[in-house]
Amino acid sequence: MAEKPTGHIHTVSTLTREIKTLLEETYPFIWVCGEISNYSVPASGHSYFTLKDQQATIQAVMFKNQKLKLRFNLEAGMKVYGLARLSIYEPRGTYQLIFEHIEPEGAGSFQIAFEQLKRKLSDKGYFDPKFKKPIPYLPLNICIITSGTGAALKDIIHISKRRFSNCRLEILPVKVQGDGADIEIINAIHLANQRQKAEVILLARGGGSLEDLSAFNSESVAEAVFQSKIPIITGVGHETDFTIADFVADLRAPTPSAAAELALPDKRILIQQVFEFRKRLDKSMASLISNLRHTRISLLSRLKSPEMMIYTHRLKLEDLELRLNRQIKAYFEYHKEKIQWLSDSLYSKTIKKRISDQQQHVKMLSDKLAHHFYVLFQKNKTKLIELASKLDVLSPLSVLNRGYSISRFVLNKKIITDSAQVKPEDKLETILFKGRLISTVEKIDG
């Protein structure tokens, strides 16, 4: 059995601690690159993952405070490089990298952050056309959110005044890049919504790098644009520049100047359109009046003469009266003959009872005859009264009694319905309700 050594004996914890101190002093900060795998974020908010290459792996951690400084989110499979401290996790005796900063390989952090946020908001439906608010055709109040000193503001003002000078412009100047720019943009959008004066918001700035446009690529600005009750038109950067705010906005313009042109129609074109509409309206009205005039002439030509209508109804009335008299006379003759037959039959009987029965029967028939005659008389009387009433309504005298008159030529008695039928020196007869007038035409109007 070996003897117990007389020198210093290390415990596991003291040995691990000494190795940790040695590593941290030897490698205080080092740059390391690799691919992230086994990525996880527990409730603490720290990020734990494995950094690997083709031959080896090493455990790594990035604490929450350092991670909040990144512009993008770490993901499994992402190739990165970063500044880290080498240390040992004493409870397990495993060494690990503690990252202070990480950058993605290849595309920059701003581009990675842009793509990640774009994918996230797209999944939430923020780019869906069904959420896009309609842009007013002719807004008379526009809120402009941009830098108060940039060329974008001058371009927007110039184009707005040129296209439709009657529009009122409200300017909310904000920082468009740098620290706090996103907060100022959000506050300006909220302020415009609180005032409820603007009909549309122009969110604009000039061109710049992806880093310069970072305020327009923030999730908080995208949220404010999406939640705005007032429609927003973005005009950020140059034609090739796209920001997250552009995707969320109700309408994206390639430049600030284009945003102003999309927001306002050209007043000169509107005036020209109004003139064109008026010409088309005048033409349509003239056509309509002409059609109505032809329709009136056609209807007048088919309208029967009042005198002819009265004459026709008078003939019908006379015919009905004649038929009624004939029916009454025939009815009387028929029952008269029947009564005579019954009377003769009655006197030819020798039995008093039969005579009495026949007398009663005759009386019953006589009563029935009187009743039928009365009913028939009343029915025909009512019909005659109705016809007389209709005849009275159609009578020219009824019309004349209401203050109207009828004019006709003295010679041929033809009724005059149009001043074009008459010429000067014509002799006219005017029929009034009481009396008639004979006149000579001196002047014709109409």
PEVENKA-V91270 format. One record per residue. N is the residue number from 1. RES is the residue in one small letter. PHI is phi in degrees with one decimal (* if undefined). D_CENTER is the distance of its C-alpha to the mean C-alpha in Angstrom with 2 decimals. Layout:
BEGIN
n = {N;N}
res = {RES;RES}
phi = {PHI;PHI}
d_center = {D_CENTER;D_CENTER}
END
This chain:
BEGIN
n = {1;2;3;4;5;6;7;8;9;10;11;12;13;14;15;16;17;18;19;20;21;22;23;24;25;26;27;28;29;30;31;32;33;34;35;36;37;38;39;40;41;42;43;44;45;46;47;48;49;50;51;52;53;54;55;56;57;58;59;60;61;62;63;64;65;66;67;68;69;70;71;72;73;74;75;76;77;78;79;80;81;82;83;84;85;86;87;88;89;90;91;92;93;94;95;96;97;98;99;100;101;102;103;104;105;106;107;108;109;110;111;112;113;114;115;116;117;118;119;120;121;122;123;124;125;126;127;128;129;130;131;132;133;134;135;136;137;138;139;140;141;142;143;144;145;146;147;148;149;150;151;152;153;154;155;156;157;158;159;160;161;162;163;164;165;166;167;168;169;170;171;172;173;174;175;176;177;178;179;180;181;182;183;184;185;186;187;188;189;190;191;192;193;194;195;196;197;198;199;200;201;202;203;204;205;206;207;208;209;210;211;212;213;214;215;216;217;218;219;220;221;222;223;224;225;226;227;228;229;230;231;232;233;234;235;236;237;238;239;240;241;242;243;244;245;246;247;248;249;250;251;252;253;254;255;256;257;258;259;260;261;262;263;264;265;266;267;268;269;270;271;272;273;274;275;276;277;278;279;280;281;282;283;284;285;286;287;288;289;290;291;292;293;294;295;296;297;298;299;300;301;302;303;304;305;306;307;308;309;310;311;312;313;314;315;316;317;318;319;320;321;322;323;324;325;326;327;328;329;330;331;332;333;334;335;336;337;338;339;340;341;342;343;344;345;346;347;348;349;350;351;352;353;354;355;356;357;358;359;360;361;362;363;364;365;366;367;368;369;370;371;372;373;374;375;376;377;378;379;380;381;382;383;384;385;386;387;388;389;390;391;392;393;394;395;396;397;398;399;400;401;402;403;404;405;406;407;408;409;410;411;412;413;414;415;416;417;418;419;420;421;422;423;424;425;426;427;428;429;430;431;432;433;434;435;436;437;438;439;440;441;442;443;444;445;446}
res = {m;a;e;k;p;t;g;h;i;h;t;v;s;t;l;t;r;e;i;k;t;l;l;e;e;t;y;p;f;i;w;v;c;g;e;i;s;n;y;s;v;p;a;s;g;h;s;y;f;t;l;k;d;q;q;a;t;i;q;a;v;m;f;k;n;q;k;l;k;l;r;f;n;l;e;a;g;m;k;v;y;g;l;a;r;l;s;i;y;e;p;r;g;t;y;q;l;i;f;e;h;i;e;p;e;g;a;g;s;f;q;i;a;f;e;q;l;k;r;k;l;s;d;k;g;y;f;d;p;k;f;k;k;p;i;p;y;l;p;l;n;i;c;i;i;t;s;g;t;g;a;a;l;k;d;i;i;h;i;s;k;r;r;f;s;n;c;r;l;e;i;l;p;v;k;v;q;g;d;g;a;d;i;e;i;i;n;a;i;h;l;a;n;q;r;q;k;a;e;v;i;l;l;a;r;g;g;g;s;l;e;d;l;s;a;f;n;s;e;s;v;a;e;a;v;f;q;s;k;i;p;i;i;t;g;v;g;h;e;t;d;f;t;i;a;d;f;v;a;d;l;r;a;p;t;p;s;a;a;a;e;l;a;l;p;d;k;r;i;l;i;q;q;v;f;e;f;r;k;r;l;d;k;s;m;a;s;l;i;s;n;l;r;h;t;r;i;s;l;l;s;r;l;k;s;p;e;m;m;i;y;t;h;r;l;k;l;e;d;l;e;l;r;l;n;r;q;i;k;a;y;f;e;y;h;k;e;k;i;q;w;l;s;d;s;l;y;s;k;t;i;k;k;r;i;s;d;q;q;q;h;v;k;m;l;s;d;k;l;a;h;h;f;y;v;l;f;q;k;n;k;t;k;l;i;e;l;a;s;k;l;d;v;l;s;p;l;s;v;l;n;r;g;y;s;i;s;r;f;v;l;n;k;k;i;i;t;d;s;a;q;v;k;p;e;d;k;l;e;t;i;l;f;k;g;r;l;i;s;t;v;e;k;i;d;g}
phi = {*;-68.1;-78.1;-67.1;-64.2;-89.2;-77.6;-70.1;-109.5;-83.9;-83.9;-61.7;-67.1;-69.3;-64.3;-62.8;-66.0;-65.5;-63.4;-60.4;-63.0;-63.1;-65.4;-66.4;-77.3;-77.4;-122.7;-63.1;-143.3;-139.1;-93.8;-132.5;-125.0;171.1;-108.7;-78.7;-143.0;51.4;-77.5;-150.2;-131.8;-74.9;-60.5;-66.5;92.3;-73.6;-108.2;-117.1;-160.5;-110.4;-103.0;-137.8;-131.7;-72.1;-109.7;-153.0;-133.2;-148.3;-71.8;-144.8;-144.1;-133.6;-73.5;-56.9;-62.0;-72.7;-66.1;-64.2;-82.5;-73.5;-86.8;-132.6;-102.4;-70.6;-142.7;-63.5;91.2;-80.3;-90.6;-137.8;-137.3;-162.0;-95.2;-141.6;-105.6;-91.8;-146.9;-119.8;-85.3;-57.7;-58.5;-112.0;71.5;-105.7;-90.7;-150.7;-99.9;-107.8;-81.8;-98.8;-155.7;-138.3;-126.9;-76.8;-79.5;80.0;-61.1;-71.0;-64.7;-66.4;-67.9;-62.0;-61.2;-60.6;-66.3;-64.9;-68.6;-60.5;-65.3;-63.5;-70.5;-64.6;-64.2;-81.4;87.3;-67.6;-98.0;-64.6;-58.6;-66.9;-94.1;-73.5;-83.7;-67.8;-87.9;-57.5;-67.2;-137.5;-72.4;-99.0;-136.3;-123.1;-101.7;-110.0;-111.6;-165.6;-67.2;-75.2;-121.3;-82.0;-69.3;-60.5;-63.7;-62.9;-63.1;-63.8;-62.4;-61.4;-67.9;-62.8;-67.4;-71.0;-80.7;-155.6;-68.0;-74.9;-73.8;-90.3;-106.4;-110.7;-105.8;-114.6;-71.0;-142.6;-73.8;-111.7;-159.7;93.9;-61.4;82.1;-63.6;-63.2;-64.7;-65.4;-63.7;-60.4;-62.7;-66.1;-63.1;-63.0;-64.1;-61.6;-70.0;-68.1;-70.7;57.1;-99.7;-73.6;-95.4;-154.6;-113.3;-104.1;-105.0;-144.1;-166.1;-76.7;-73.7;171.4;-73.9;-60.5;-70.3;-63.8;-91.5;-61.3;-62.9;-84.2;-109.9;-88.2;-66.0;-67.9;-67.7;-59.7;-64.2;-64.9;-64.6;-66.1;-82.3;-61.0;-79.0;-94.2;-59.7;-120.4;-109.3;-98.7;-139.8;-113.2;74.7;-98.1;-61.0;-86.7;-83.1;-126.2;-120.5;-61.4;-60.1;-62.9;-68.7;-83.4;-60.8;-72.9;-154.4;-108.9;-108.4;-68.6;-143.1;-58.0;-63.5;-65.6;-62.2;-64.9;-68.8;-72.4;-77.7;-127.0;-75.7;-78.9;-60.5;-65.7;-67.6;-60.8;-62.1;-62.5;-64.7;-62.7;-62.0;-63.5;-61.5;-66.2;-61.8;-66.2;-66.5;-60.6;-65.2;-65.6;-66.0;-63.4;-64.0;-63.5;-62.9;-63.1;-63.3;-65.1;-65.0;-64.8;-62.7;-63.8;-62.8;-63.9;-66.0;-64.5;-68.3;-91.2;-75.9;-71.5;-65.9;-58.0;-64.3;-66.5;-62.7;-64.8;-62.6;-63.2;-66.1;-66.5;-62.3;-63.0;-64.7;-64.2;-65.4;-64.3;-64.0;-62.4;-64.3;-65.2;-62.2;-64.0;-64.1;-65.6;-64.8;-65.1;-62.4;-64.8;-62.2;-61.0;-73.8;-66.1;-64.8;-63.9;-65.2;-64.1;-64.0;-66.1;-65.2;-63.6;-66.1;-66.0;-71.5;-82.2;-84.9;-102.2;-90.8;-59.6;-65.3;-64.1;-65.4;-64.5;-61.9;-67.0;-62.6;-63.7;-64.4;-62.9;-61.9;-62.2;-65.5;-63.1;-63.3;-64.6;-62.8;-62.9;-65.7;-62.7;-61.9;-64.1;-61.4;-63.5;-63.8;-63.9;-62.8;-72.5;-64.6;-61.6;-63.9;-65.9;-65.1;-62.4;-65.2;-63.2;-64.3;-63.6;-64.6;-65.9;-63.7;-83.9;-66.4;-58.9;-63.4;-64.6;-64.3;-65.4;-65.2;-90.7;104.5;-86.7;-141.6;-122.9;-110.6;-149.2;-72.0;-67.2;-74.0;-103.1;62.8;-78.8;-72.6;-99.3;-117.8;-144.7;-63.9;-70.0;-76.2;-108.0;-135.9;-52.5;76.2;-69.3;-88.6;-121.1;-115.7;-106.9;-94.8;-105.3;-62.3;-127.0;97.3;-138.9;-122.5;-110.5;-138.7;-116.4;-75.3;-107.3;-145.1;-121.5;-111.5;85.0}
d_center = {98.12;96.88;97.65;94.96;94.15;95.41;92.68;89.16;86.99;83.15;80.91;77.67;75.60;77.85;77.92;74.12;73.80;76.28;74.51;71.15;72.76;74.30;71.05;69.05;71.77;72.16;68.42;66.72;63.64;63.09;60.32;59.48;57.14;56.11;53.38;51.76;52.20;52.23;49.69;49.05;47.83;49.30;48.29;50.27;47.79;50.59;50.24;53.02;53.44;56.05;56.57;58.16;59.35;61.18;64.44;63.73;61.38;61.40;59.61;57.34;55.41;53.04;52.73;49.46;50.13;50.75;47.80;45.34;46.40;45.21;42.01;41.45;42.07;45.23;44.89;47.43;48.40;47.73;50.64;51.46;54.27;55.04;57.58;59.27;62.36;64.66;65.65;66.95;65.38;68.59;67.92;67.74;69.63;66.93;66.04;62.45;60.45;58.69;56.02;55.26;52.79;51.20;49.55;48.11;50.10;48.57;45.04;44.97;43.80;40.73;39.66;40.39;38.47;35.48;35.48;36.02;33.15;30.81;31.79;31.46;27.93;26.82;28.28;26.36;23.01;22.45;21.74;19.26;16.15;14.05;15.05;14.16;11.98;10.06;12.59;12.11;13.16;15.95;16.98;19.94;21.22;22.01;24.18;26.66;28.43;31.45;35.19;36.38;39.10;37.68;37.08;33.42;32.79;34.70;32.80;29.37;30.62;32.22;29.27;26.81;29.26;29.83;26.23;24.92;27.66;25.72;23.83;25.46;26.62;27.58;29.98;30.79;33.84;34.61;37.03;35.55;38.49;41.43;41.99;39.39;36.80;34.32;34.85;34.25;30.97;29.76;30.91;29.19;25.77;26.43;27.60;24.54;22.36;24.90;24.92;21.14;21.68;20.38;16.84;17.92;21.20;23.52;25.93;28.73;32.42;34.89;36.39;38.92;40.40;38.79;40.76;39.55;35.90;36.63;34.69;31.44;32.56;33.13;31.43;31.03;29.12;26.86;26.24;25.44;22.94;21.22;21.23;20.02;17.07;16.89;15.90;19.25;20.55;24.06;26.80;29.88;33.11;33.61;31.72;33.55;32.99;30.53;30.22;28.70;26.42;25.10;24.19;22.42;20.60;16.99;18.54;22.26;24.23;27.83;29.38;28.84;28.97;26.30;24.05;24.46;23.75;20.49;19.39;20.30;20.28;23.73;24.38;26.89;24.55;21.99;24.93;26.03;22.65;22.75;26.27;25.36;22.58;25.19;27.79;25.66;24.78;28.50;29.49;27.15;28.47;32.01;31.60;30.15;33.05;35.54;34.34;34.51;37.98;39.20;37.83;39.68;42.87;42.64;42.19;45.07;47.29;46.75;47.27;50.74;53.28;53.64;57.42;57.21;54.97;57.49;60.39;58.88;58.20;61.70;63.25;61.33;62.47;66.06;65.95;64.67;67.39;70.06;68.91;68.82;72.40;73.58;72.04;73.65;77.00;76.92;75.98;78.92;81.33;80.39;80.92;83.99;85.57;84.63;86.16;89.27;89.57;89.20;91.72;94.21;93.68;94.19;97.55;98.83;98.82;101.97;100.60;99.51;96.78;95.19;95.46;93.77;90.98;90.41;90.36;87.67;85.71;86.07;84.89;81.84;81.04;81.64;79.21;76.65;77.16;76.73;73.55;72.08;73.09;71.45;68.15;68.17;69.10;66.30;63.72;64.81;65.11;61.48;60.32;62.46;60.98;57.40;58.35;60.09;57.02;54.79;57.47;57.56;53.77;54.09;57.27;57.22;59.28;56.41;54.14;56.93;57.46;53.96;54.93;54.13;56.78;57.52;58.93;60.96;63.56;67.12;68.60;66.44;64.54;61.21;58.26;56.23;52.39;51.65;53.34;53.71;56.39;58.68;60.83;63.08;66.40;65.10;66.62;64.04;64.53;62.00;62.13;61.45;61.53;65.10;66.92;66.21;66.08;67.47;65.97;66.06;62.93;63.22;59.71;56.47;52.96;49.86}
END
